[in-house]
Amino acid sequence: AAKATRSCRGRLDVQDIPTISIPSSTRMGVVSSITWTLAGFGASQILRLSSNLIMTRLLVPEMFGVMALAQVFLYMMTLISDVGINPSIIRSDRGEETRFLNTAWTIQVIRGAIICFVVALIGVALYYAQARGWIGDSSAYSAPVLPAVIMVMSLTSLISGFKSTNIILANRRLMLGRLTAIEIFSQILGLTVMIIWAYNDRTIWALVGGGVISSLSLVLLSHMAFPGNKNKFEWDSTAFWEIFHFGKWLLLSSILTAFYVQGDRLFLGGLVTAEVIGIYSIAYFLSSAVKDVLLKINSAVFFPALSEIHREKTDKLVLIYYRIRRNTDAVAMFVAGMLFSSGASIIELLYDDRYHDAGWMLEVLSLSLIFISPIVSSSMMLATGRSKYEAMMRLLQTSVLVISFPALYYLWGIYGAIWAMVLVPICAVVLDIIYRKKQGMLILKNEVRMLPLIGIGYLAGIAAKELLIFSGLI
């Protein structure tokens, strides 16, 4: 115990890590949850990629650009209003109480209605700006259909507000099998509607309709597929203040995250056409696939597991964190190297000539995967109640993006803007290391042990590219 206590104060011994034992109940839940999460996310990504390949052949790039812009406003408002309901339920000692859950659900419904109203107003304001001629024809925001798409997409926030809290309890208990199943079913239903609609009517409304149907089916299944508490409108002031107190830093973090995650498309909307944004969205989708799975596992598995470990007052939290990092870093470094050397070939293989500019974008964006350590660090900090970490991290990332993205665009055009997306995570890693060192949570050797996998991935990418050329596929 003394040795572990010294470790948490900063004198961590790297040799301790292989001998760390996670509590058996948590370990079994983690293994099962990771399996379900990986299986579910793998299936989800395959579905997304398959539908993307089909839809890019049915619809023109401009439609994907318009849809990306509509989702920017919806996603930003969702994050701006995030008061930390999900993590509050997961980490709170009251997370299983009916009054606490009903109060959280009530807050969630109110929040969804507010988001719907505000996003719809944005659509109305954009329509008015277009009618007044305040938006230039070279801007993606001038697309005539964009205001209507934004207003219809706002309904997904209203619908999602009624999602059952039993979904969050499934995350808390690391019981993700049924949750994964209903998420995949909802996605399949939405994609099926989207493809059939686009085949018969090749308009952007196929993309919109699929999104609304997917959201509606997930909400309905969340109430039907899980036993336990049936949510109803209820208010408990102590529950509200507990959620608010924990979520106040997350709220600031979410506001900043909204601009960080969607700031690139928000800026590009005023600088380039909807066609360029559509092509960029393809590159971003492929480059973020690994990051997305890590984020999914992080929220569905790592955060609940680390929260349970922290609740049990274990003194091995930091060392377990590095066991997680060993695996996430290995995957990210290898994929970063591989995509950097073969991104253009992958785009050429999968998409027609209209989308080939996404190739060089994918290669540049892949480098951001090297700097993914803050993803796992955020789970450890939230598990220990350090929600201020998230706010600090997002403030830095947003500041760097807001400054570097337009500046590099005006210096080197779209090429410079894409490189800004690599600069942001580099700065985030620097802050992450400084913060964890201050908290006594840093083992420097473990921060760099997986870097050689970048070179191995790079060589694997070259080999894959040569194989594609030799086989005549590109």
C-alpha positions in Angstrom: 0.0 0.0 0.0 2.8 2.4 0.8 4.5 1.6 -2.5 1.3 2.4 -4.3 0.8 5.5 -2.3 4.2 6.7 -3.3 3.4 5.9 -6.9 0.3 8.1 -6.9 2.4 11.0 -5.6 4.5 10.9 -8.7 7.3 8.4 -8.1 5.7 5.8 -10.3 7.7 2.6 -11.1 7.2 1.4 -14.6 7.9 -2.2 -13.5 4.7 -2.1 -11.4 2.5 -2.0 -14.4 2.5 -5.7 -15.6 1.6 -6.8 -12.1 -1.4 -4.6 -11.6 -4.6 -6.5 -11.0 -8.0 -5.0 -11.7 -10.8 -6.1 -9.4 -12.3 -9.3 -10.8 -15.9 -8.0 -11.2 -14.6 -4.9 -13.0 -12.2 -6.8 -15.1 -14.9 -9.2 -16.4 -17.2 -6.2 -17.1 -14.4 -4.4 -18.9 -13.5 -7.4 -21.1 -17.2 -8.0 -22.0 -17.8 -4.4 -22.6 -14.7 -3.9 -24.8 -15.8 -7.0 -26.8 -19.3 -5.6 -27.3 -18.1 -2.1 -28.0 -15.5 -3.2 -30.6 -18.0 -5.6 -32.2 -20.7 -2.9 -32.3 -18.5 -0.2 -33.5 -16.9 -2.4 -36.1 -20.3 -3.3 -37.4 -21.4 0.4 -37.2 -18.3 1.5 -39.2 -18.8 -1.1 -41.8 -22.4 0.0 -42.2 -21.4 3.6 -42.4 -18.7 3.0 -45.0 -20.9 0.7 -47.1 -23.7 3.3 -47.1 -21.2 6.1 -47.7 -19.9 4.3 -50.8 -23.4 3.7 -52.1 -24.7 7.2 -51.3 -21.6 8.9 -53.0 -22.6 7.1 -56.2 -26.2 8.2 -55.9 -25.7 11.8 -54.7 -23.4 14.6 -55.7 -20.6 15.9 -53.3 -22.5 19.2 -52.7 -25.3 17.3 -50.9 -22.8 15.8 -48.4 -21.4 19.3 -47.8 -24.8 20.8 -47.1 -25.6 17.9 -44.7 -22.3 18.4 -43.0 -23.1 22.1 -42.4 -26.5 21.2 -41.0 -25.0 18.8 -38.6 -22.5 21.4 -37.5 -25.2 23.6 -36.0 -27.1 20.6 -34.5 -23.9 19.1 -33.0 -22.7 22.4 -31.6 -26.0 23.2 -29.9 -26.0 19.7 -28.4 -22.6 20.2 -26.9 -23.1 23.8 -25.8 -26.1 22.6 -23.7 -24.3 19.5 -22.2 -24.6 19.6 -18.4 -23.0 16.2 -17.9 -26.1 14.1 -17.4 -24.5 10.9 -18.6 -21.2 11.0 -16.6 -23.2 12.2 -13.5 -25.3 9.1 -13.5 -22.3 6.9 -14.2 -20.1 8.1 -11.4 -22.6 9.2 -8.8 -23.4 7.1 -5.7 -27.0 7.9 -6.4 -26.9 6.8 -10.0 -29.2 3.9 -9.4 -31.9 5.9 -7.5 -35.3 6.3 -9.2 -35.7 10.0 -8.2 -32.2 10.8 -9.4 -32.7 9.1 -12.7 -36.1 10.7 -13.3 -34.7 14.2 -12.5 -31.9 13.6 -15.0 -34.4 12.4 -17.6 -36.5 15.5 -17.0 -33.5 17.8 -17.5 -32.6 15.8 -20.7 -36.1 16.3 -22.2 -36.1 20.0 -21.5 -32.6 20.3 -23.0 -33.7 18.5 -26.1 -36.6 20.8 -26.6 -34.4 23.9 -26.2 -31.9 22.6 -28.7 -34.6 21.9 -31.2 -36.0 25.4 -30.9 -32.6 27.2 -31.1 -31.4 25.1 -34.1 -34.7 25.8 -35.9 -34.2 29.5 -35.3 -30.8 29.2 -36.8 -32.4 27.8 -39.9 -34.9 30.7 -40.1 -32.1 33.2 -39.6 -30.1 31.7 -42.4 -33.1 31.7 -44.7 -33.5 35.4 -44.0 -29.8 36.1 -44.6 -30.0 34.3 -47.9 -33.1 36.2 -49.0 -31.5 39.5 -48.1 -28.4 38.6 -50.2 -26.0 38.8 -47.2 -24.3 35.5 -48.1 -22.0 35.3 -51.1 -22.5 32.8 -53.8 -19.1 31.2 -53.3 -20.0 30.3 -49.7 -21.5 26.9 -48.8 -24.0 28.8 -46.6 -25.6 30.1 -49.8 -27.1 26.6 -50.6 -30.9 27.3 -51.0 -31.9 24.0 -49.3 -29.6 24.4 -46.2 -32.1 26.4 -44.0 -34.9 23.8 -44.5 -32.5 20.9 -43.8 -31.3 22.6 -40.6 -34.9 23.1 -39.4 -36.0 19.5 -40.1 -32.8 18.0 -38.6 -33.5 20.0 -35.4 -36.3 17.5 -34.7 -33.7 14.8 -33.9 -32.7 16.7 -30.7 -36.3 16.9 -29.6 -36.7 13.1 -30.2 -33.4 12.2 -28.6 -34.4 14.1 -25.4 -36.9 11.3 -24.6 -34.2 8.6 -24.6 -34.5 6.3 -21.6 -31.9 6.6 -18.8 -31.7 2.8 -18.8 -29.2 3.3 -21.6 -26.9 5.2 -19.3 -27.4 2.6 -16.6 -26.3 -0.1 -19.0 -23.0 1.9 -19.5 -22.6 2.3 -15.7 -23.0 -1.4 -15.2 -20.8 -2.3 -18.2 -23.6 -4.3 -19.7 -23.4 -3.2 -23.3 -24.7 -6.2 -25.3 -28.3 -5.2 -25.6 -27.4 -1.5 -26.0 -25.0 -2.4 -28.9 -27.8 -4.4 -30.5 -30.4 -1.6 -30.5 -27.9 1.0 -31.7 -26.9 -1.3 -34.6 -30.6 -2.0 -35.4 -31.4 1.7 -35.4 -28.5 2.5 -37.6 -29.5 -0.3 -40.1 -33.1 1.0 -40.2 -31.9 4.6 -40.8 -29.4 3.6 -43.5 -32.0 1.3 -45.2 -34.5 4.2 -45.4 -31.7 6.5 -46.7 -30.6 4.2 -49.5 -34.1 3.3 -50.7 -35.1 7.0 -50.6 -32.0 8.1 -52.5 -32.4 5.4 -55.1 -35.9 6.6 -55.9 -35.4 10.3 -55.2 -31.8 11.5 -55.5 -32.1 14.5 -53.2 -30.6 15.5 -49.9 -33.8 14.6 -48.2 -32.7 11.0 -48.3 -29.9 11.8 -45.9 -32.2 13.8 -43.7 -34.9 11.2 -43.5 -32.5 8.4 -42.6 -31.2 10.5 -39.7 -34.6 11.3 -38.3 -35.8 7.6 -38.5 -32.6 6.4 -36.9 -33.0 8.8 -33.9 -36.7 7.9 -33.5 -36.1 4.1 -33.5 -33.3 4.4 -30.9 -35.5 6.3 -28.5 -38.4 3.8 -28.9 -36.1 0.9 -28.4 -34.4 2.5 -25.3 -37.8 2.3 -23.5 -38.8 -1.1 -24.8 -35.6 -3.1 -24.7 -34.4 -2.5 -21.1 -36.0 -3.6 -17.8 -36.0 -1.4 -14.8 -36.9 2.2 -14.2 -39.6 3.7 -16.5 -38.8 7.3 -16.7 -41.4 10.0 -15.8 -41.3 13.7 -15.2 -40.0 14.3 -11.6 -37.8 16.9 -9.9 -35.4 16.4 -7.0 -33.5 19.6 -6.1 -30.6 17.8 -4.5 -30.2 15.6 -7.6 -30.3 18.6 -9.9 -27.6 20.4 -7.9 -25.4 17.3 -7.8 -25.7 17.0 -11.6 -25.1 20.8 -12.1 -22.1 20.9 -9.7 -20.4 18.1 -11.4 -21.4 19.2 -14.9 -20.5 22.9 -14.6 -16.9 22.3 -15.8 -18.2 19.8 -18.3 -20.6 22.5 -19.6 -17.7 24.9 -20.2 -15.8 22.0 -21.7 -18.7 21.1 -24.0 -19.1 24.7 -25.2 -15.4 24.8 -26.2 -15.6 21.3 -27.6 -18.5 22.4 -29.9 -16.2 24.9 -31.5 -13.2 22.6 -31.5 -14.9 19.6 -33.1 -17.0 21.5 -35.6 -15.0 24.6 -36.0 -13.2 23.3 -39.1 -16.5 22.9 -41.1 -17.9 26.1 -39.5 -15.0 28.1 -40.9 -14.9 26.2 -44.2 -18.6 26.9 -44.8 -17.7 30.6 -45.3 -14.6 30.0 -47.3 -15.3 27.3 -49.8 -18.1 25.7 -51.7 -20.4 22.9 -50.4 -18.6 20.5 -52.9 -15.2 21.1 -51.2 -16.8 20.5 -47.7 -18.4 17.3 -49.0 -15.0 16.0 -50.2 -13.4 17.1 -46.9 -16.1 15.3 -45.0 -15.1 12.0 -46.7 -11.5 12.4 -45.7 -12.4 13.4 -42.1 -14.8 10.4 -41.8 -12.0 7.9 -42.8 -9.3 9.6 -40.8 -11.4 9.7 -37.6 -12.5 6.1 -37.7 -9.9 4.9 -35.2 -10.3 8.0 -33.0 -14.0 7.4 -33.0 -13.7 3.8 -31.8 -11.3 5.0 -29.0 -13.8 7.7 -28.0 -16.6 5.1 -28.0 -14.7 2.7 -25.8 -13.6 5.6 -23.7 -17.1 6.7 -22.9 -18.7 3.3 -22.8 -16.0 1.3 -21.1 -12.9 3.2 -19.8 -14.8 5.9 -17.9 -17.3 3.6 -16.2 -14.5 1.1 -15.3 -12.1 3.8 -14.0 -15.0 5.4 -12.1 -15.8 2.0 -10.4 -12.1 1.6 -9.6 -12.0 5.0 -8.1 -15.2 4.4 -6.1 -13.6 1.3 -4.6 -10.8 3.6 -3.3 -8.1 1.6 -5.2 -4.6 3.1 -5.3 -3.8 1.6 -8.7 -5.8 4.0 -10.9 -2.8 5.6 -12.6 -1.1 2.3 -13.3 -4.3 0.8 -14.8 -4.5 4.0 -16.9 -1.2 3.1 -18.5 -2.3 -0.4 -19.2 -5.1 1.0 -21.2 -2.8 3.5 -22.9 -0.5 0.7 -24.0 -3.2 -0.8 -26.2 -4.8 2.4 -27.5 -1.5 3.9 -28.4 -0.4 0.8 -30.3 -3.5 0.8 -32.5 -3.4 4.6 -33.1 0.3 4.8 -34.0 0.2 1.9 -36.4 -2.9 3.2 -38.2 -1.5 6.7 -38.4 1.6 5.5 -40.2 -0.3 3.3 -42.5 -2.8 6.0 -43.6 -0.1 8.5 -44.0 1.6 6.4 -46.7 -1.5 5.0 -48.4 -4.4 7.4 -47.8 -4.6 8.6 -51.5 -4.6 5.0 -52.7 -7.4 4.1 -50.3 -9.6 7.0 -51.7 -8.8 6.0 -55.2 -9.8 2.5 -54.6 -13.1 3.3 -52.8 -14.4 6.4 -54.5 -14.8 7.8 -58.0 -12.9 10.7 -59.5 -15.1 13.4 -57.9 -13.7 12.5 -54.5 -10.0 11.9 -55.2 -8.9 15.2 -53.6 -9.9 13.5 -50.3 -6.8 11.4 -50.6 -4.1 13.9 -49.7 -6.5 15.3 -47.0 -6.7 11.8 -45.5 -2.9 11.4 -45.4 -2.4 14.7 -43.5 -5.3 14.2 -41.1 -4.1 10.7 -40.2 -1.1 12.3 -38.3 -3.5 13.6 -35.7 -3.9 9.9 -34.5 -0.4 10.1 -33.1 -1.6 12.5 -30.4 -4.6 10.8 -28.9 -3.5 10.3 -25.3 -5.8 13.1 -24.0 -8.8 10.8 -24.9 -7.9 8.3 -22.2 -6.6 10.9 -19.8 -10.0 12.6 -19.8 -11.6 9.4 -18.5 -9.1 9.2 -15.6 -9.6 12.9 -14.7 -13.4 12.7 -14.8 -13.4 9.5 -12.8 -11.5 11.3 -10.0 -13.8 14.3 -10.2 -11.3 16.6 -12.0 -13.8 17.9 -14.6 -11.7 21.1 -14.7 -9.2 19.2 -16.8 -11.7 18.8 -19.7 -12.4 22.6 -19.6 -8.7 23.4 -19.7 -8.1 21.0 -22.5 -11.0 22.2 -24.7 -10.0 25.9 -24.1 -6.6 25.2 -25.5 -7.8 23.1 -28.4 -10.5 25.7 -29.3 -8.1 28.6 -29.0 -5.5 26.9 -31.3 -8.1 26.0 -33.8 -9.7 29.4 -34.0 -6.3 31.1 -34.5 -4.5 28.6 -36.7 -7.3 27.4 -39.0 -8.2 30.7 -40.7 -4.6 31.9 -40.5 -3.2 28.9 -42.3 -6.0 28.9 -44.8 -5.2 32.5 -45.9 -1.5 31.6 -46.1 -1.7 28.3 -48.0 -5.4 27.8 -48.8 -7.2 24.5 -48.0 -3.8 22.7 -47.7 -2.8 25.0 -44.8 -6.2 24.6 -43.1 -5.9 20.8 -43.1 -2.5 21.0 -41.4 -4.2 23.1 -38.7 -6.1 20.0 -37.7 -2.8 18.3 -36.9 -1.5 21.3 -34.9 -4.4 21.3 -32.5 -3.9 17.7 -31.0 -0.1 18.4 -30.7 -0.8 21.3 -28.4 -3.3 19.2 -26.5 -0.8 16.5 -25.8 1.7 19.0 -24.4 -1.0 20.3 -22.0 -2.0 16.8 -21.0 1.6 15.8 -20.1 2.1 19.0 -18.1 -1.2 18.5 -16.2 -0.6 14.9 -15.4 3.0 15.6 -14.2 1.6 18.2 -11.9 -0.9 15.7 -10.5 1.8 13.0 -10.1 0.2 10.9 -12.8 3.0 10.7 -15.4 5.4 7.9 -16.4 7.5 9.5 -19.1 8.8 6.2 -20.6 5.3 5.0 -21.2 4.4 8.1 -23.2 6.8 7.2 -26.1 7.0 3.4 -26.0 4.6 2.8 -28.9 6.1 5.5 -31.3 8.1 2.9 -33.3 4.8 1.5 -34.5 4.3 4.6 -36.7 7.3 3.4 -38.9 5.9 -0.1 -39.0 2.5 1.2 -40.1 4.1 3.4 -42.7 5.8 0.4 -44.3 2.6 -1.6 -44.1 0.9 1.2 -46.0 3.5 1.3 -48.7 3.2 -2.5 -49.1 -0.6 -2.2 -49.3 -0.3 0.5 -51.9 2.1 -1.5 -54.1 -0.2 -4.5 -53.8 -3.2 -2.4 -55.1 -1.1 -1.1 -58.0 0.2 -4.6 -58.8 -3.3 -6.1 -58.7 -4.6 -3.3 -61.0 -7.2 -2.1 -58.5 -5.9 1.4 -58.7 
